[in-house]
């Protein structure tokens, strides 16, 4: 089969949204799990829209000889790394080497920078693919689904600080947190979150005596209800950020949050709030 790669075009949005929904749901359903995108395929256009705004020209698709889009991957060039984002292959094209072609494109785009990606430990197919390509896990996260009551979520204060909605003036402190705690820099992502006017995104910071010790972003959309990214100095700060965001951005829904597995006290609290499974971050 003749497969070729090209940068996605504006007119591909609907076809790519359908591909993301069908591919992801097919994998989960084939493994006895429910559809992860139960809403209409159009809802998955969120990913195309967001990453077009963030990284125009870095969304690549695979086409067959008839021009049908059979694969898609979002790439995210950043100051310290290349992020390998959502990758999908149409169910009719599984096992035909399309994912490997897209991974090779990631290496080409990265140059000398490391490549980072997040993947579910449930998906051993993808783990095998990434492992063969030279990726190694360096962080494990517990993936928690947390139901939030319609009347809101309350949690006792654990620190002397306060959580508030982030402002543009907080950007330098947030970037410093990521450099110090995560060793990465992604200014365009932080700018995107802080400048959002759609209401889909929200950012909160934890502050004490004028010093910011943590931040948390969140998205609320039918295709993605997730808390993160974010980072902070202590687990108590994380819990206060999480509880604030659940109460202010996700009432009556069940968002997902990824928690570092080594933070056992934090994981134990969140396990009492909801259910979890494991993800891992890899790099090459």
C-alpha positions in Angstrom: 0.0 0.0 0.0 1.3 3.4 -1.0 1.2 5.8 2.1 2.4 9.3 2.0 2.7 12.0 4.7 1.9 15.7 4.4 1.0 18.6 6.7 -2.7 18.7 7.4 -4.8 21.2 5.5 -7.7 23.4 6.8 -10.2 21.4 4.8 -9.2 18.1 6.6 -10.7 19.1 10.0 -13.8 17.0 9.8 -12.1 13.9 8.4 -9.4 14.2 11.1 -12.0 14.6 13.9 -13.8 11.5 12.7 -10.5 9.6 12.6 -9.6 10.6 16.1 -13.0 9.5 17.4 -13.1 6.2 15.5 -9.5 5.2 16.1 -9.6 5.8 19.8 -13.0 4.3 20.4 -12.2 1.2 18.4 -9.1 0.5 20.4 -10.9 0.9 23.8 -13.9 -1.2 22.6 -11.7 -3.9 21.2 -10.2 -4.3 24.7 -13.5 -4.5 26.5 -13.7 -0.9 27.5 -16.3 1.8 26.7 -16.0 4.5 24.0 -13.7 7.2 25.3 -15.3 9.8 23.0 -19.1 9.1 23.3 -20.1 12.5 21.9 -20.4 13.1 18.1 -17.2 13.0 16.1 -17.4 16.8 15.5 -16.4 17.2 19.2 -13.0 15.9 18.5 -12.4 18.9 16.2 -11.4 20.5 19.5 -7.9 18.9 19.2 -7.5 20.1 15.6 -8.5 23.6 16.5 -6.3 23.9 19.6 -3.2 22.5 18.0 -3.7 24.5 14.9 -3.6 27.6 17.0 -0.6 26.4 19.1 1.5 24.7 16.4 0.4 25.6 12.9 2.2 23.5 10.3 3.1 20.7 12.8 0.1 18.6 12.3 0.9 15.7 9.9 -1.4 13.2 8.3 -0.9 10.0 6.4 -2.9 9.4 3.2 -3.4 6.3 1.1 -3.3 6.2 -2.7 -6.9 7.5 -2.9 -6.1 10.4 -0.7 -8.0 9.1 2.3 -6.6 10.2 5.7 -5.6 7.0 7.5 -3.3 8.5 10.2 -2.7 11.7 12.1 -0.2 13.0 14.6 0.2 16.4 16.3 3.7 17.5 17.0 4.6 20.3 19.5 8.0 22.0 19.1 9.1 23.6 22.4 12.2 25.4 23.7 13.4 22.3 25.5 11.9 19.3 23.6 9.5 18.2 20.9 6.2 16.9 22.2 4.6 14.0 20.4 0.9 14.6 20.8 -2.2 12.7 19.9 -1.5 10.0 17.3 -4.2 8.0 15.6 -4.4 5.4 12.8 -7.7 4.4 11.2 -8.9 0.9 12.4 -8.9 -0.3 8.8 -5.1 0.5 8.6 -3.9 -1.0 11.9 -0.6 -2.9 11.5 0.4 -1.3 8.2 3.4 0.7 9.6 1.6 4.1 9.6 2.4 4.8 13.3 6.1 4.0 12.6 6.1 6.5 9.7 4.7 9.2 12.0 7.2 8.4 14.7 10.0 8.8 12.1 8.6 12.2 11.3 8.9 13.1 15.0 12.6 12.2 15.0 13.1 14.3 11.9 11.3 17.3 13.3 13.0 17.0 16.7 16.6 17.2 15.4 18.8 17.3 18.5 16.0 17.9 21.0 14.6 15.1 23.1 11.1 13.8 22.2 8.5 13.5 25.0 5.1 11.8 24.9 2.4 10.6 27.3 0.8 7.2 26.8 -1.5 4.9 28.7 0.0 1.7 30.2 -3.3 0.0 29.2 -2.1 0.2 25.5 0.7 -2.3 25.3 0.5 -2.0 21.5 1.7 1.6 21.7 4.2 0.8 24.4 5.8 -1.8 22.1 5.9 0.7 19.2 7.6 3.4 21.3 10.0 1.0 22.9 11.2 -0.3 19.5 11.7 3.3 18.5 14.1 3.9 21.4 11.8 5.6 23.9 12.2 4.8 27.6 9.7 5.5 30.4 10.9 8.1 33.0 7.7 9.0 34.9 4.6 7.1 35.8 1.3 8.8 36.5 -2.0 7.5 38.0 -4.9 8.5 35.8 -7.8 9.5 38.1 -11.4 10.0 37.0 -13.1 12.1 39.7 -16.9 12.6 39.7 -17.8 16.1 40.9 -21.3 16.7 42.5 -23.5 19.3 40.7 -23.5 21.4 43.9 -19.7 21.6 43.9 -16.7 20.2 45.5 -15.3 21.2 48.9 -12.1 20.2 50.7 -10.6 21.5 53.9 -7.7 23.9 53.7 -4.3 22.3 54.3 -2.0 25.3 53.9 -1.8 29.0 54.8 -1.8 30.0 51.2 -4.7 30.7 48.9 -5.8 29.5 45.4 -7.0 32.1 42.9 -7.5 32.4 39.2 -4.3 33.0 37.4 -3.6 36.4 35.7 -1.2 37.3 32.8 1.2 38.8 35.4 1.6 35.3 36.8 3.3 34.0 33.6 6.9 34.4 34.7 6.3 32.6 38.0 4.5 29.7 36.2 7.3 29.4 33.6 9.9 29.4 36.5 7.9 26.6 38.3 8.0 24.4 35.2 11.7 25.0 34.6 12.6 24.2 38.2 10.2 21.3 38.8 9.8 19.7 35.4 13.0 20.8 33.6 11.0 22.0 30.5 9.8 25.2 29.0 6.6 25.7 27.0 5.8 29.4 27.0 3.4 29.2 24.1 1.2 26.7 26.0 1.1 28.9 29.1 0.3 32.0 27.0 -2.5 30.1 25.3 -4.1 29.0 28.6 -3.8 32.5 30.2 -5.1 34.3 27.1 -8.1 32.0 26.5 -11.4 33.8 26.1 -13.6 30.8 25.1 -14.2 29.7 28.7 -12.9 26.2 27.9 -9.6 26.7 29.7 -8.9 27.9 33.2 -5.7 28.4 35.1 -5.3 28.7 38.9 -2.3 29.5 41.1 -1.5 28.8 44.7 0.0 31.9 46.4 1.3 32.7 49.8 2.9 36.0 50.8 3.1 37.0 47.2 5.0 33.9 46.1 3.4 31.4 43.7 4.1 27.8 44.7 2.0 25.9 42.2 -0.3 26.2 39.2 -2.9 24.1 37.5 -4.6 24.4 34.1 -7.9 22.7 33.1 -10.1 22.2 30.1 -13.8 21.5 30.1 -15.2 20.3 26.7 -17.3 17.3 25.6 -14.2 15.8 24.0 -11.8 16.5 26.9 -12.4 17.1 30.6 -9.0 17.2 32.2 -7.1 18.9 34.9 -3.5 19.7 33.8 -0.9 20.5 33.1 0.4 21.8 36.4 3.1 21.5 39.0 3.7 22.6 42.6 6.2 22.3 45.5 4.1 20.1 47.9 1.3 17.6 47.8 -0.9 19.8 50.1 -0.7 22.5 47.5 -1.7 20.1 44.8 -4.7 19.0 46.7 -5.8 22.6 47.2 -5.3 23.4 43.5 -7.2 20.3 42.5 -10.2 20.8 44.8 -10.4 24.5 43.7 -10.4 23.5 40.0 -12.9 20.7 40.5 -15.3 23.1 42.2 -14.8 26.0 39.9 -14.6 24.3 36.5 -16.1 20.8 36.6 -19.3 20.8 38.6 -21.6 17.9 37.6 -19.0 16.2 35.4 -16.2 13.6 35.7 -12.9 15.1 34.7 -9.6 13.2 34.7 -6.3 14.2 36.4 -2.9 12.6 36.1 -1.0 12.2 39.4 2.7 11.2 39.9 2.6 7.6 41.1 5.4 8.2 43.5 3.3 10.8 45.4 1.6 8.1 47.4 -0.2 10.3 49.9 -1.7 12.4 47.1 -2.7 9.3 45.1 -4.4 7.8 48.2 -6.6 10.9 48.7 -7.5 11.0 45.0 -8.3 7.3 44.9 -11.0 8.0 47.5 -12.4 10.7 45.2 -12.5 8.6 42.1 -11.1 5.6 40.0 -7.7 5.4 38.4 -5.4 3.6 35.9 -1.8 4.2 34.9 -0.1 6.3 32.3 3.5 6.9 31.6 5.7 9.6 30.0 8.5 8.5 27.7 11.3 10.3 26.1 14.0 9.6 23.5 
